């Protein structure tokens, strides 16, 4: 018994070490290792396979309790005002200058720093544009009291109204995308240039129409981003994932809670 418990502890330590890598495959392999270690703990201590599976199931049940007990009651505005922002300092976003320089080296020019706050979460965006192609580059920083992360999103809107996104957003989406969106997630992109190449490949594969020009005024630019957010909220209300809970407020429905839980499960077991 002692040997088996030590072996299980070693598997757990190895799995936690795998989760420290930035490579998505190794990170999720660590997740699977933790599930295996949980099963072994339950089985070894009880001698019962059902207890082992019960220990594994707890990893899937705990998020559901949080979603139902907390997330379901959160009310969010259905439209967020976008404002100009002073860029965060190097202590909050140390990679901002480097990411900006990488984009400028590829021909992008800086347009504006924008941001918004929603339910104790701060979102900063540096918008850059490639003048020749009208491709937009959004350098994003998301912050709350518990964690912060950044990601890059490349966006092309065509004259026929389709919107193409290529990004390295590290999580599954918490809302579904409207039908005129095409989302291409490259989580393991090793450079900005790789993201740009993936976005251009996407546009070629979809044989897209000409790109629509970026709005020339700051107010028009803010209005465009706000309209895109409202479009996503409206689509999720139509799909039944969000409910209107008051004037200008929305919250997740039971169907939306189940969607969030499935997104968590996908993150837990995904190996790529």
Secondary structure, DSSP 8 states (H G I E B T S, - for coil): -HHHHHHHHHHHHHHHHHTTSS-HHHHHHHHHHHHHHHHHHHHHHHS-HHHHHHHHHHHHHHHHHHHHHTGGG--EESS---EE-----TTT-TTHHHHHHHHHHTTEEEEEEEEEEETTEEEEEEEEEETTTTEEEEEEEEE-SS-EEEEEEEEEEBTTS-EEEEE--SS--SS---TTEEEEE-TT--SHHHHHHHHHHHHHHTT---B----SSHHHHHHHHHHHHHHHHHHHHHHTSEEEEETTEEEE-HHHHHHHHHHHHHHHH---
